[in-house]
Amino acid sequence: MIAAREITVTTLGHLTSSSNQNDSNLSNDCPPDRKSSTVVAVQEWIPKNSQLGYNVTTVDLSERFVILTKERVQTATVKKMDMRHLDFPQASFDGLWASFSLLHIRASDIEQTLSGFRTVLRPHGLLFAAVHRGPKTEWVKTTISGMERDTYVQEWVQTEIEDIFRSSGFTILVSRPFVRSGGRYPLLSILARA
């Protein structure tokens, strides 16, 4: 999850990872004068966002990842929390970065989860999410790149997840299917405004 103060190719690399297109113009959608906060759900993006000057708050349900993140990025606020039930005041954040963390949320829980995201975002806050696409929306057992072991993940039909984003109060700015070079799965990135 990223801060809404500025969006660059660096912080939204998944939007441009399969092309040479420069999406830095997306920063025009962000309030440039507001000091931003961030909730980051993906471990590798925490240091990058911290180095860019964002106030980073990260949540993870795994105590092991909470401890590792606190050691790795001492400037981040790290909380053990279930993303389906965020325990932050309303309008706490300018942006949320959920790159592949929603894989672990079943379709039956996604609307509630996105509505919770919407609640903690400030007006016009941004949500970036990336998910697996599939031929149908279903909970599947598969091997995840980087984990190299079987696990269950939620796959989505693009139009179905887009409809849920909209019904959860988001306006979709960009929805882009893509495949990572050498990747195993068709993917989808969504940038949406609260």
C-alpha positions as CSV (number, residue, x, y, z in Angstrom):
1,M,0.0,0.0,0.0
2,I,1.4,3.4,-1.0
3,A,1.2,6.9,0.1
4,A,-1.0,9.1,-2.0
5,R,1.4,12.1,-1.9
6,E,3.2,10.9,-5.0
7,I,2.9,7.9,-7.3
8,T,5.9,7.0,-9.4
9,V,7.0,4.1,-11.5
10,T,9.2,3.1,-8.6
11,T,6.4,2.8,-6.1
12,L,3.8,1.5,-8.6
13,G,6.2,-0.8,-10.5
14,H,3.5,-3.4,-11.2
15,L,1.7,-0.9,-13.3
16,T,4.6,-0.7,-15.7
17,S,6.5,-3.9,-15.2
18,S,5.6,-5.4,-18.5
19,S,6.0,-2.2,-20.6
20,N,8.3,0.8,-21.1
21,Q,5.4,3.1,-20.5
22,N,6.1,5.9,-18.0
23,D,3.1,6.2,-15.6
24,S,4.6,8.9,-13.4
25,N,1.8,11.2,-14.7
26,L,-0.4,9.3,-12.2
27,S,1.1,11.6,-9.5
28,N,-1.2,14.3,-10.9
29,D,-4.1,12.4,-9.2
30,C,-2.5,12.9,-5.8
31,P,-2.6,15.9,-3.3
32,P,1.0,17.2,-3.5
33,D,0.9,19.4,-0.4
34,R,-0.4,16.8,2.1
35,K,2.0,14.9,4.4
36,S,1.1,11.4,3.7
37,S,0.8,8.1,5.6
38,T,0.9,4.7,4.2
39,V,-0.2,1.2,5.1
40,V,2.1,-1.3,3.4
41,A,1.1,-5.0,3.2
42,V,4.0,-6.2,1.1
43,Q,7.4,-6.6,2.8
44,E,9.6,-5.6,-0.1
45,W,7.9,-2.2,-0.6
46,I,8.3,-1.1,3.1
47,P,11.9,0.1,2.8
48,K,11.3,1.7,-0.6
49,N,8.4,3.8,0.7
50,S,10.3,4.7,3.9
51,Q,13.3,5.9,1.8
52,L,10.9,8.0,-0.3
53,G,10.0,10.0,2.8
54,Y,6.5,8.5,3.5
55,N,5.3,7.8,6.9
56,V,4.9,4.0,6.7
57,T,2.5,1.9,8.7
58,T,2.5,-1.8,7.9
59,V,0.2,-4.6,9.1
60,D,0.6,-8.3,9.0
61,L,-1.2,-11.1,10.7
62,S,1.9,-13.2,11.1
63,E,3.9,-12.5,14.3
64,R,7.0,-13.7,12.5
65,F,6.6,-11.1,9.7
66,V,5.8,-8.4,12.3
67,I,9.1,-9.1,14.1
68,L,11.1,-9.3,10.8
69,T,9.7,-6.0,9.5
70,K,10.4,-4.2,12.8
71,E,14.0,-5.4,12.5
72,R,14.4,-4.6,8.8
73,V,12.7,-1.2,8.7
74,Q,13.0,0.6,12.0
75,T,11.4,3.8,10.7
76,A,8.1,2.0,9.9
77,T,5.2,1.5,12.4
78,V,4.5,-2.2,12.4
79,K,1.2,-3.6,13.7
80,K,0.0,-7.2,14.0
81,M,-3.4,-6.9,12.5
82,D,-5.8,-8.7,10.2
83,M,-6.3,-6.7,7.0
84,R,-10.0,-7.8,6.9
85,H,-10.5,-5.9,10.2
86,L,-8.2,-2.8,10.2
87,D,-8.2,-1.2,13.6
88,F,-7.4,2.4,12.6
89,P,-9.6,5.5,12.9
90,Q,-11.6,6.6,9.8
91,A,-9.6,8.7,7.3
92,S,-6.2,7.7,8.7
93,F,-4.3,7.2,5.4
94,D,-3.8,8.9,2.0
95,G,-3.0,5.6,0.3
96,L,-3.1,1.8,0.7
97,W,-0.8,-0.6,-1.1
98,A,-2.1,-4.2,-1.3
99,S,0.2,-5.8,-3.9
100,F,-0.8,-9.5,-3.9
101,S,-1.9,-9.4,-0.2
102,L,-5.5,-9.8,-1.3
103,L,-4.6,-13.2,-2.7
104,H,-5.1,-14.5,0.8
105,I,-8.7,-13.1,1.2
106,R,-11.5,-15.3,0.0
107,A,-14.1,-13.9,-2.4
108,S,-16.7,-14.1,0.4
109,D,-14.6,-11.6,2.5
110,I,-13.4,-9.2,-0.2
111,E,-16.2,-6.7,-0.2
112,Q,-16.0,-6.3,3.6
113,T,-12.2,-6.0,3.4
114,L,-12.3,-3.4,0.6
115,S,-15.0,-1.5,2.5
116,G,-12.7,-1.4,5.5
117,F,-9.9,-0.1,3.3
118,R,-12.3,2.6,2.1
119,T,-13.1,3.6,5.7
120,V,-9.4,4.2,6.7
121,L,-8.7,6.2,3.5
122,R,-9.0,9.9,3.5
123,P,-11.3,11.5,0.9
124,H,-9.8,10.9,-2.5
125,G,-7.2,8.5,-1.1
126,L,-5.7,5.9,-3.4
127,L,-5.7,2.1,-3.2
128,F,-3.3,0.0,-5.3
129,A,-4.0,-3.7,-5.5
130,A,-2.7,-6.6,-7.5
131,V,-4.4,-10.0,-7.7
132,H,-4.2,-13.2,-9.7
133,R,-6.6,-13.5,-12.7
134,G,-8.2,-16.8,-13.6
135,P,-10.8,-18.2,-15.9
136,K,-13.3,-18.0,-13.0
137,T,-13.4,-16.5,-9.6
138,E,-12.3,-19.3,-7.2
139,W,-10.2,-20.3,-4.3
140,V,-7.4,-22.5,-5.8
141,K,-4.4,-24.5,-4.5
142,T,-1.3,-23.5,-6.4
143,T,2.4,-22.8,-6.0
144,I,3.2,-19.1,-5.4
145,S,6.3,-17.6,-7.0
146,G,8.9,-16.9,-4.3
147,M,7.2,-19.3,-1.8
148,E,7.7,-22.5,-3.9
149,R,5.2,-24.4,-2.0
150,D,1.5,-25.1,-2.5
151,T,-0.9,-22.7,-0.9
152,Y,-4.5,-21.5,-1.4
153,V,-5.1,-18.2,-3.1
154,Q,-8.1,-16.3,-4.5
155,E,-8.2,-16.0,-8.3
156,W,-10.5,-13.4,-10.0
157,V,-12.3,-12.8,-13.2
158,Q,-11.3,-9.2,-13.9
159,T,-14.9,-7.8,-14.2
160,E,-16.0,-9.5,-11.0
161,I,-13.2,-7.9,-8.8
162,E,-13.8,-4.6,-10.5
163,D,-17.5,-4.7,-9.7
164,I,-16.6,-5.4,-6.0
165,F,-14.2,-2.5,-5.9
166,R,-17.0,-0.2,-7.2
167,S,-19.6,-1.6,-4.8
168,S,-17.1,-1.0,-2.0
169,G,-17.1,2.8,-2.8
170,F,-14.0,3.0,-5.1
171,T,-13.6,4.6,-8.5
172,I,-11.3,2.6,-10.6
173,L,-8.6,4.8,-12.3
174,V,-6.6,2.0,-13.9
175,S,-7.3,-1.7,-14.2
176,R,-4.6,-3.5,-16.2
177,P,-4.2,-7.2,-16.8
178,F,-0.6,-8.3,-17.2
179,V,1.8,-11.2,-17.0
180,R,5.2,-10.9,-15.4
181,S,8.2,-11.9,-17.5
182,G,8.8,-15.5,-16.5
183,G,5.8,-15.5,-14.3
184,R,3.4,-18.4,-13.8
185,Y,0.0,-16.6,-13.6
186,P,-2.0,-13.9,-15.4
187,L,-2.3,-10.9,-13.0
188,L,-4.3,-7.8,-12.6
189,S,-3.3,-4.4,-11.1
190,I,-6.0,-1.9,-10.0
191,L,-5.5,1.7,-9.0
192,A,-8.6,3.1,-7.4
193,R,-9.7,6.3,-5.7
194,A,-11.9,6.4,-2.5
